[in-house]
Amino acid sequence: MDSIPEPSPKPGHVVRVLKGRDAGKYCVIVKVLNERFVEIADGDKRKFDRAKRKNLNHLEIQPFISNEVKNSIYETGKVTNGKLRFAISKFLDEQVSDQRKGESIDG
């Protein structure tokens, strides 16, 4: 019953919301509150200054960290909503291109 451990959440991690009103949407972790809760924002509906507090059990952490968001938060303590939107679109573009590569290899 060994399960793969979830990566520890850090600012800049892209996550997929599993529960709640935003289920299925992608957001970026902007602040780690404790071992159980984080604040997330997407830069569009959920802006940085009105970040949503979410339980980590309701999020799926993706294996992608946005360096732009991470560096901005560590340097200034905040990030622009444009950088959040850019990070999510960059992640989704990479995910789509990876799926296309898999399709061309398989068939």
PyRosetta script that sets phi, psi and omega in degrees:
from pyrosetta import init, pose_from_sequence

init()
pose = pose_from_sequence("MDSIPEPSPKPGHVVRVLKGRDAGKYCVIVKVLNERFVEIADGDKRKFDRAKRKNLNHLEIQPFISNEVKNSIYETGKVTNGKLRFAISKFLDEQVSDQRKGESIDG")
pose.set_psi(1, 35.5)
pose.set_omega(1, 175.9)
pose.set_phi(2, -78.1)
pose.set_psi(2, 125.2)
pose.set_omega(2, 177.5)
pose.set_phi(3, -110.7)
pose.set_psi(3, 152.8)
pose.set_omega(3, 179.1)
pose.set_phi(4, -71.0)
pose.set_psi(4, 124.2)
pose.set_omega(4, -178.3)
pose.set_phi(5, -68.6)
pose.set_psi(5, 141.7)
pose.set_omega(5, 176.3)
pose.set_phi(6, -68.4)
pose.set_psi(6, 141.5)
pose.set_omega(6, 175.2)
pose.set_phi(7, -65.3)
pose.set_psi(7, 145.8)
pose.set_omega(7, -179.9)
pose.set_phi(8, -69.0)
pose.set_psi(8, 134.3)
pose.set_omega(8, -175.7)
pose.set_phi(9, -70.7)
pose.set_psi(9, 137.7)
pose.set_omega(9, 178.0)
pose.set_phi(10, -136.0)
pose.set_psi(10, 153.5)
pose.set_omega(10, 174.4)
pose.set_phi(11, -57.0)
pose.set_psi(11, 133.0)
pose.set_omega(11, -178.1)
pose.set_phi(12, 104.7)
pose.set_psi(12, -15.1)
pose.set_omega(12, 177.8)
pose.set_phi(13, -67.5)
pose.set_psi(13, 135.4)
pose.set_omega(13, 172.9)
pose.set_phi(14, -86.9)
pose.set_psi(14, 135.2)
pose.set_omega(14, -179.8)
pose.set_phi(15, -130.5)
pose.set_psi(15, 155.1)
pose.set_omega(15, 172.6)
pose.set_phi(16, -108.6)
pose.set_psi(16, 129.4)
pose.set_omega(16, -179.1)
pose.set_phi(17, -77.6)
pose.set_psi(17, 128.1)
pose.set_omega(17, -178.6)
pose.set_phi(18, -99.1)
pose.set_psi(18, -31.0)
pose.set_omega(18, -175.2)
pose.set_phi(19, -127.6)
pose.set_psi(19, 151.7)
pose.set_omega(19, 174.4)
pose.set_phi(20, 101.1)
pose.set_psi(20, -170.5)
pose.set_omega(20, -176.7)
pose.set_phi(21, -63.5)
pose.set_psi(21, -32.7)
pose.set_omega(21, -177.0)
pose.set_phi(22, -93.8)
pose.set_psi(22, 18.4)
pose.set_omega(22, -177.0)
pose.set_phi(23, -55.0)
pose.set_psi(23, 133.1)
pose.set_omega(23, 179.7)
pose.set_phi(24, 92.7)
pose.set_psi(24, -12.3)
pose.set_omega(24, -178.9)
pose.set_phi(25, -89.6)
pose.set_psi(25, 158.5)
pose.set_omega(25, 178.0)
pose.set_phi(26, -104.2)
pose.set_psi(26, 140.3)
pose.set_omega(26, 178.6)
pose.set_phi(27, -139.5)
pose.set_psi(27, 175.7)
pose.set_omega(27, 178.6)
pose.set_phi(28, -120.9)
pose.set_psi(28, 136.9)
pose.set_omega(28, 175.2)
pose.set_phi(29, -71.5)
pose.set_psi(29, 125.1)
pose.set_omega(29, 178.9)
pose.set_phi(30, -108.2)
pose.set_psi(30, -17.0)
pose.set_omega(30, 179.5)
pose.set_phi(31, -159.0)
pose.set_psi(31, 136.8)
pose.set_omega(31, 174.3)
pose.set_phi(32, -99.7)
pose.set_psi(32, 117.4)
pose.set_omega(32, -177.8)
pose.set_phi(33, -83.2)
pose.set_psi(33, -46.9)
pose.set_omega(33, 175.6)
pose.set_phi(34, -160.1)
pose.set_psi(34, -166.3)
pose.set_omega(34, -176.8)
pose.set_phi(35, -70.2)
pose.set_psi(35, -9.7)
pose.set_omega(35, -176.3)
pose.set_phi(36, -114.3)
pose.set_psi(36, -29.3)
pose.set_omega(36, -174.4)
pose.set_phi(37, -122.8)
pose.set_psi(37, 146.5)
pose.set_omega(37, 175.1)
pose.set_phi(38, -135.1)
pose.set_psi(38, 166.7)
pose.set_omega(38, 171.0)
pose.set_phi(39, -110.3)
pose.set_psi(39, 135.0)
pose.set_omega(39, -178.7)
pose.set_phi(40, -123.9)
pose.set_psi(40, 154.3)
pose.set_omega(40, 176.4)
pose.set_phi(41, -150.4)
pose.set_psi(41, 154.5)
pose.set_omega(41, 177.7)
pose.set_phi(42, -117.4)
pose.set_psi(42, -4.8)
pose.set_omega(42, 178.2)
pose.set_phi(43, 80.0)
pose.set_psi(43, -6.1)
pose.set_omega(43, -178.4)
pose.set_phi(44, -115.5)
pose.set_psi(44, -82.8)
pose.set_omega(44, 178.0)
pose.set_phi(45, -75.0)
pose.set_psi(45, -40.2)
pose.set_omega(45, -179.1)
pose.set_phi(46, -109.6)
pose.set_psi(46, 99.8)
pose.set_omega(46, -177.0)
pose.set_phi(47, -77.2)
pose.set_psi(47, 163.8)
pose.set_omega(47, -178.5)
pose.set_phi(48, -60.1)
pose.set_psi(48, -42.9)
pose.set_omega(48, -176.7)
pose.set_phi(49, -74.4)
pose.set_psi(49, -9.1)
pose.set_omega(49, 175.6)
pose.set_phi(50, -126.2)
pose.set_psi(50, 47.2)
pose.set_omega(50, -176.5)
pose.set_phi(51, -62.8)
pose.set_psi(51, 149.8)
pose.set_omega(51, -177.6)
pose.set_phi(52, -95.1)
pose.set_psi(52, 132.1)
pose.set_omega(52, 176.1)
pose.set_phi(53, -83.2)
pose.set_psi(53, 124.6)
pose.set_omega(53, -177.5)
pose.set_phi(54, -132.3)
pose.set_psi(54, 146.1)
pose.set_omega(54, 173.7)
pose.set_phi(55, -75.4)
pose.set_psi(55, 136.1)
pose.set_omega(55, -179.4)
pose.set_phi(56, -63.0)
pose.set_psi(56, -24.7)
pose.set_omega(56, 177.3)
pose.set_phi(57, -67.3)
pose.set_psi(57, -17.0)
pose.set_omega(57, -179.2)
pose.set_phi(58, -99.4)
pose.set_psi(58, 9.6)
pose.set_omega(58, -178.8)
pose.set_phi(59, -126.1)
pose.set_psi(59, 148.8)
pose.set_omega(59, 172.1)
pose.set_phi(60, -111.8)
pose.set_psi(60, 110.2)
pose.set_omega(60, -177.8)
pose.set_phi(61, -75.0)
pose.set_psi(61, 126.5)
pose.set_omega(61, 179.6)
pose.set_phi(62, -89.2)
pose.set_psi(62, 154.1)
pose.set_omega(62, -179.4)
pose.set_phi(63, -82.0)
pose.set_psi(63, 52.3)
pose.set_omega(63, -178.1)
pose.set_phi(64, -143.9)
pose.set_psi(64, 125.7)
pose.set_omega(64, 175.5)
pose.set_phi(65, -118.5)
pose.set_psi(65, 127.8)
pose.set_omega(65, 178.0)
pose.set_phi(66, -82.6)
pose.set_psi(66, 114.6)
pose.set_omega(66, -179.8)
pose.set_phi(67, -66.7)
pose.set_psi(67, -33.5)
pose.set_omega(67, 179.2)
pose.set_phi(68, -62.2)
pose.set_psi(68, -46.4)
pose.set_omega(68, -179.4)
pose.set_phi(69, -67.7)
pose.set_psi(69, -46.2)
pose.set_omega(69, -178.5)
pose.set_phi(70, -58.6)
pose.set_psi(70, -48.5)
pose.set_omega(70, -179.0)
pose.set_phi(71, -65.2)
pose.set_psi(71, -40.1)
pose.set_omega(71, -179.8)
pose.set_phi(72, -64.1)
pose.set_psi(72, -42.2)
pose.set_omega(72, 179.7)
pose.set_phi(73, -66.8)
pose.set_psi(73, -41.8)
pose.set_omega(73, -179.4)
pose.set_phi(74, -69.6)
pose.set_psi(74, -33.3)
pose.set_omega(74, -177.6)
pose.set_phi(75, -81.0)
pose.set_psi(75, -44.9)
pose.set_omega(75, -173.1)
pose.set_phi(76, -115.3)
pose.set_psi(76, -11.9)
pose.set_omega(76, -178.0)
pose.set_phi(77, 84.2)
pose.set_psi(77, 0.9)
pose.set_omega(77, 178.1)
pose.set_phi(78, -148.6)
pose.set_psi(78, 172.1)
pose.set_omega(78, -178.9)
pose.set_phi(79, -144.5)
pose.set_psi(79, 149.5)
pose.set_omega(79, 179.1)
pose.set_phi(80, -78.5)
pose.set_psi(80, 152.8)
pose.set_omega(80, 178.3)
pose.set_phi(81, -65.6)
pose.set_psi(81, -30.0)
pose.set_omega(81, 176.8)
pose.set_phi(82, -63.8)
pose.set_psi(82, -38.9)
pose.set_omega(82, 177.8)
pose.set_phi(83, -66.8)
pose.set_psi(83, -36.1)
pose.set_omega(83, 177.6)
pose.set_phi(84, -64.4)
pose.set_psi(84, -46.3)
pose.set_omega(84, 178.8)
pose.set_phi(85, -62.3)
pose.set_psi(85, -41.3)
pose.set_omega(85, 179.7)
pose.set_phi(86, -62.8)
pose.set_psi(86, -42.6)
pose.set_omega(86, -178.9)
pose.set_phi(87, -62.5)
pose.set_psi(87, -43.0)
pose.set_omega(87, -179.6)
pose.set_phi(88, -67.4)
pose.set_psi(88, -42.9)
pose.set_omega(88, -179.6)
pose.set_phi(89, -67.2)
pose.set_psi(89, -36.1)
pose.set_omega(89, 177.6)
pose.set_phi(90, -64.5)
pose.set_psi(90, -43.2)
pose.set_omega(90, 177.8)
pose.set_phi(91, -61.6)
pose.set_psi(91, -46.9)
pose.set_omega(91, -178.5)
pose.set_phi(92, -65.1)
pose.set_psi(92, -37.3)
pose.set_omega(92, 176.9)
pose.set_phi(93, -63.5)
pose.set_psi(93, -43.4)
pose.set_omega(93, 179.0)
pose.set_phi(94, -65.4)
pose.set_psi(94, -38.0)
pose.set_omega(94, -179.6)
pose.set_phi(95, -65.1)
pose.set_psi(95, -41.7)
pose.set_omega(95, 179.4)
pose.set_phi(96, -67.5)
pose.set_psi(96, -41.7)
pose.set_omega(96, 180.0)
pose.set_phi(97, -66.9)
pose.set_psi(97, -35.0)
pose.set_omega(97, 176.4)
pose.set_phi(98, -65.4)
pose.set_psi(98, -39.0)
pose.set_omega(98, 178.4)
pose.set_phi(99, -66.3)
pose.set_psi(99, -38.0)
pose.set_omega(99, 178.7)
pose.set_phi(100, -66.0)
pose.set_psi(100, -40.1)
pose.set_omega(100, 177.7)
pose.set_phi(101, -61.8)
pose.set_psi(101, -41.3)
pose.set_omega(101, 178.8)
pose.set_phi(102, -64.1)
pose.set_psi(102, -37.9)
pose.set_omega(102, 179.6)
pose.set_phi(103, -67.6)
pose.set_psi(103, -40.3)
pose.set_omega(103, -177.6)
pose.set_phi(104, -70.2)
pose.set_psi(104, -30.4)
pose.set_omega(104, 178.0)
pose.set_phi(105, -74.0)
pose.set_psi(105, -42.7)
pose.set_omega(105, -176.0)
pose.set_phi(106, -76.4)
pose.set_psi(106, -30.0)
pose.set_omega(106, -174.7)
pose.set_phi(107, -168.2)
pose.dump_pdb("model.pdb")
